[in-house]
Amino acid sequence: MSIERLQAHYGFTRMPFGRDLAPGMLHRHASYAEAVARITWCITQRALGVITGEVGAGKTVAVRSALASLDQARHTIIYLGNPTVGVRGIHQHIVTTLGGEPRFHAATLIPQAAEALAAETAERGKTPVLVIDEAHLLEHAQLESVRMLTNHDMDSTSPFAALLVGQPTLRRRMKLGVLAALDQRISLRYCMPPMTSTETGAYLAHHTALAGRKDTLFSDDAAALIHQTSRGYPRAVNNLAVQALTATYAAGKAIVDENAVRAAVTETTAD
C-alpha cells in the first residue's frame, strides 16, 4: 500500500501525524503550552531549568517550539542532543558553537567554555541558551560540570540560560545528596503531563484538519481507545492514529472506528 493511495482514499493534502510540522501548526494542548511558556521564561531570566516527561510526552517538540520563537539576533542556541559525550564533549560543543577552537586539556577547556559563554553576552549582546536533551543520560560528573558553569560571578546575572530535558529519572537523580548543589540552582522545574481524553480528541481533529479533512474522521469510540492505549502521550497517539488510518483503508471504510484502532493496537504492540 502506498502513501499516495492512502492520501487519495481520505482526500488528504498531506499525511497527518507527521513530525515535520512548523511550530505554529502544532496542537497547543495544555501541557505543551505550559512547557513553552515556562521554557521561554527560563531563557528570559537566564536561569537553569529542568523539563521532564515520559517518553513521547512532547518535551523536545516544546523546547524546539520555544527556541524557534526567540529573536535569533539576541540569542545563540547551543543544542546538545547526545549527552553521552562526557564532560569534555559538553565543553567542546559549547566552545565550537560559539566560534572558538577548543583547548585540548580539560584544565584549560572548562574555563574556556565559561569565558566563551560570558563573552557572547558581554561582547556580542547575545544570550547563549544551552539545551541538553536526553539529560537523564548525563553522568554525575557532567551534571556537576553544568553546575560549575552556572557558578559564574555568583552575585551577578548569569550570562546564559540552561535547559536540561529528559525523562523523570532525571528529577529523581538530582535529589541525591551529591547533586544537591545543582538542585538548589534550578529556577524552573516542569514535568509534562499527558493529554486529557478531551485533548486527545482535539489533537486527532487538529492533525486531520491540517491534512485537509475538517469533518470527523475518528469516531468517539476510536478516539477514546486511542487515548486509553496511548495514555495521552502525543508520540503514541501519532503512531496509533496512522496505523488506524491504514487499517480503515484496508477494510474499505471511510471512518476510523473502534475495530480499526483495535487492529492498530495489535499492530503496534506486536513483537
C-alpha positions as CSV (number, residue, x, y, z in Angstrom):
1,M,0.0,0.0,0.0
2,S,1.4,3.4,-1.0
3,I,1.2,6.7,0.9
4,E,-0.3,8.2,-2.3
5,R,-3.2,5.7,-2.2
6,L,-3.8,6.3,1.5
7,Q,-3.9,10.1,0.9
8,A,-6.2,9.7,-2.0
9,H,-8.6,7.5,-0.1
10,Y,-9.1,10.1,2.6
11,G,-8.7,13.2,0.4
12,F,-5.6,14.3,2.4
13,T,-3.5,17.1,1.1
14,R,-0.6,15.8,3.2
15,M,-0.2,12.9,5.6
16,P,-1.3,13.8,9.1
17,F,0.5,13.0,12.4
18,G,4.0,13.6,10.9
19,R,6.9,15.1,12.7
20,D,7.7,17.9,10.2
21,L,5.2,20.5,11.4
22,A,6.2,24.1,11.8
23,P,5.9,25.3,15.4
24,G,2.8,27.4,14.5
25,M,1.0,24.4,13.3
26,L,1.4,22.3,16.4
27,H,-1.6,21.4,18.6
28,R,-1.5,23.7,21.7
29,H,-2.8,21.4,24.4
30,A,-2.3,22.5,28.0
31,S,1.0,20.7,28.8
32,Y,2.6,21.8,25.5
33,A,1.5,25.5,26.0
34,E,2.7,25.4,29.6
35,A,6.0,23.9,28.8
36,V,6.7,26.5,26.0
37,A,5.7,29.4,28.4
38,R,8.0,28.1,31.2
39,I,10.9,27.5,28.9
40,T,10.6,31.0,27.4
41,W,10.5,32.5,31.0
42,C,13.6,30.4,31.9
43,I,15.5,31.8,28.9
44,T,14.4,35.4,29.6
45,Q,15.7,35.0,33.1
46,R,18.9,33.3,32.0
47,A,18.1,30.6,34.5
48,L,18.6,26.9,34.9
49,G,15.5,24.8,34.1
50,V,14.7,21.1,34.1
51,I,11.9,19.9,31.8
52,T,10.9,16.2,32.3
53,G,8.3,13.9,31.0
54,E,7.7,10.3,29.9
55,V,9.0,9.1,26.5
56,G,6.8,10.7,23.8
57,A,5.4,13.4,26.0
58,G,6.5,16.1,23.6
59,K,9.4,17.6,25.6
60,T,11.7,18.1,22.6
61,V,8.8,19.4,20.5
62,A,8.0,22.0,23.2
63,V,11.7,23.0,23.5
64,R,12.2,23.4,19.8
65,S,9.0,25.4,19.5
66,A,10.1,27.8,22.3
67,L,13.6,28.2,20.7
68,A,12.0,28.9,17.3
69,S,10.1,31.9,18.8
70,L,13.3,33.5,20.1
71,D,14.8,36.6,18.5
72,Q,17.8,35.0,16.6
73,A,19.7,38.3,16.7
74,R,19.7,38.2,20.5
75,H,20.1,34.5,21.3
76,T,22.6,31.8,20.4
77,I,21.3,28.3,20.7
78,I,23.8,25.6,21.9
79,Y,21.8,22.3,21.4
80,L,23.3,19.0,22.5
81,G,21.1,16.1,21.5
82,N,23.5,13.4,22.6
83,P,24.9,13.9,26.1
84,T,27.0,10.7,26.2
85,V,30.0,12.7,25.0
86,G,31.4,13.2,28.5
87,V,32.4,16.4,30.3
88,R,35.0,17.3,27.7
89,G,32.4,16.8,24.9
90,I,29.9,19.2,26.5
91,H,32.6,21.9,26.9
92,Q,34.0,21.3,23.4
93,H,30.5,21.7,21.9
94,I,29.9,25.0,23.7
95,V,33.2,26.4,22.6
96,T,32.8,25.2,19.0
97,T,29.2,26.5,18.7
98,L,30.4,29.9,19.9
99,G,33.1,30.0,17.2
100,G,36.1,29.0,19.3
101,E,38.8,26.4,18.9
102,P,38.5,24.0,21.9
103,R,41.6,23.7,24.0
104,F,42.9,20.2,24.5
105,H,43.4,19.9,28.2
106,A,40.3,19.9,30.5
107,A,42.0,22.2,32.9
108,T,42.0,24.9,30.2
109,L,39.0,23.8,28.2
110,I,36.5,24.2,31.1
111,P,37.3,27.8,31.8
112,Q,37.5,28.5,28.1
113,A,33.8,27.4,27.8
114,A,32.8,29.6,30.7
115,E,34.6,32.5,29.2
116,A,33.0,31.9,25.8
117,L,29.6,32.0,27.3
118,A,30.3,35.2,29.2
119,A,31.8,36.8,26.1
120,E,28.8,36.0,24.0
121,T,26.7,38.1,26.3
122,A,29.2,40.9,27.2
123,E,30.8,41.4,23.8
124,R,28.1,40.4,21.3
125,G,25.0,41.2,23.4
126,K,23.5,37.7,22.8
127,T,22.2,35.3,25.4
128,P,23.6,31.8,24.9
129,V,20.9,29.1,25.5
130,L,22.4,25.7,26.4
131,V,20.0,22.9,25.8
132,I,20.9,19.4,26.8
133,D,18.4,16.8,25.5
134,E,18.2,13.3,26.9
135,A,19.7,14.7,30.1
136,H,18.7,11.7,32.1
137,L,21.7,10.0,30.5
138,L,24.1,12.6,31.9
139,E,26.7,11.2,34.4
140,H,27.2,12.8,37.8
141,A,30.5,14.5,36.6
142,Q,28.6,16.1,33.7
143,L,25.8,17.4,35.9
144,E,28.4,18.8,38.3
145,S,30.2,20.5,35.3
146,V,26.9,22.2,34.3
147,R,26.7,23.5,37.9
148,M,30.2,24.8,37.7
149,L,29.4,26.7,34.5
150,T,26.4,28.3,36.3
151,N,28.8,29.5,39.1
152,H,29.9,32.5,37.0
153,D,30.1,35.6,39.2
154,M,27.8,34.3,41.9
155,D,26.3,37.6,42.8
156,S,25.6,38.9,39.3
157,T,23.3,37.9,36.5
158,S,24.1,34.6,34.8
159,P,25.4,35.1,31.2
160,F,23.4,32.2,29.8
161,A,20.3,30.1,30.2
162,A,20.4,26.3,30.5
163,L,17.8,23.7,30.0
164,L,18.1,20.0,31.0
165,V,15.5,18.0,29.2
166,G,14.9,14.3,30.0
167,Q,12.8,11.5,31.4
168,P,11.5,11.6,35.0
169,T,14.5,9.7,36.3
170,L,16.5,13.0,35.9
171,R,14.4,14.7,38.6
172,R,14.9,11.8,41.0
173,R,18.7,11.7,40.4
174,M,19.0,15.4,41.1
175,K,17.5,14.9,44.5
176,L,20.5,12.8,45.5
177,G,22.9,14.3,48.0
178,V,25.8,14.5,45.7
179,L,23.8,16.7,43.3
180,A,22.2,18.9,46.0
181,A,24.3,22.0,45.0
182,L,23.0,21.7,41.4
183,D,19.4,21.0,42.6
184,Q,19.5,24.3,44.6
185,R,20.3,26.3,41.5
186,I,17.3,25.1,39.5
187,S,14.9,28.0,39.0
188,L,12.4,26.1,36.9
189,R,11.0,22.6,37.2
190,Y,8.2,21.3,34.9
191,C,7.1,17.7,34.3
192,M,5.0,17.5,31.2
193,P,1.7,15.5,31.9
194,P,0.0,13.6,29.1
195,M,-3.1,15.0,27.3
196,T,-6.5,14.5,28.7
197,S,-9.1,12.4,26.8
198,T,-10.7,15.7,25.5
199,E,-7.3,17.0,24.4
200,T,-6.5,13.7,22.6
201,G,-9.8,14.0,20.6
202,A,-9.0,17.6,19.8
203,Y,-5.4,16.6,18.8
204,L,-6.7,14.0,16.4
205,A,-9.1,16.5,14.8
206,H,-6.4,19.2,14.6
207,H,-4.0,17.0,12.7
208,T,-6.6,15.6,10.3
209,A,-7.8,19.2,9.7
210,L,-4.2,20.2,8.8
211,A,-4.3,17.4,6.3
212,G,-7.4,18.8,4.7
213,R,-10.2,17.0,6.5
214,K,-12.3,19.3,8.6
215,D,-15.0,16.7,9.2
216,T,-15.0,14.0,11.9
217,L,-12.7,11.2,10.8
218,F,-12.2,9.3,14.1
219,S,-15.3,8.1,15.8
220,D,-15.7,8.9,19.5
221,D,-15.1,5.2,20.4
222,A,-12.0,5.2,18.3
223,A,-10.6,8.4,19.8
224,A,-11.4,7.1,23.3
225,L,-9.5,3.8,22.7
226,I,-6.5,5.7,21.2
227,H,-6.4,7.9,24.3
228,Q,-6.6,4.9,26.6
229,T,-3.9,2.9,24.8
230,S,-1.5,5.9,24.3
231,R,-2.2,7.2,27.8
232,G,-2.4,10.6,26.1
233,Y,1.2,10.9,25.0
234,P,1.4,12.6,21.6
235,R,4.0,10.3,20.0
236,A,2.0,7.1,20.8
237,V,-1.2,8.9,19.6
238,N,0.5,9.6,16.3
239,N,1.6,6.0,15.8
240,L,-1.8,4.6,16.7
241,A,-3.6,7.1,14.5
242,V,-1.5,6.3,11.4
243,Q,-2.0,2.5,12.0
244,A,-5.7,3.0,12.5
245,L,-6.0,5.0,9.2
246,T,-4.2,2.2,7.4
247,A,-6.5,-0.4,8.9
248,T,-9.5,1.6,8.0
249,Y,-8.3,2.0,4.4
250,A,-7.5,-1.8,4.2
251,A,-11.1,-2.5,5.3
252,G,-12.5,-0.2,2.7
253,K,-14.2,2.1,5.3
254,A,-14.4,5.9,5.4
255,I,-14.4,6.5,9.1
256,V,-11.9,5.2,11.7
257,D,-13.9,3.1,14.2
258,E,-13.0,1.2,17.3
259,N,-12.3,-2.0,15.4
260,A,-9.7,-0.2,13.3
261,V,-8.0,1.1,16.4
262,R,-8.0,-2.4,18.0
263,A,-6.2,-3.6,14.8
264,A,-3.8,-0.8,15.2
265,V,-3.1,-1.6,18.8
266,T,-2.4,-5.2,17.8
267,E,0.0,-4.0,15.1
268,T,1.9,-1.5,17.3
269,T,2.2,-3.9,20.3
270,A,3.2,-7.0,18.3
271,D,6.8,-8.1,18.7
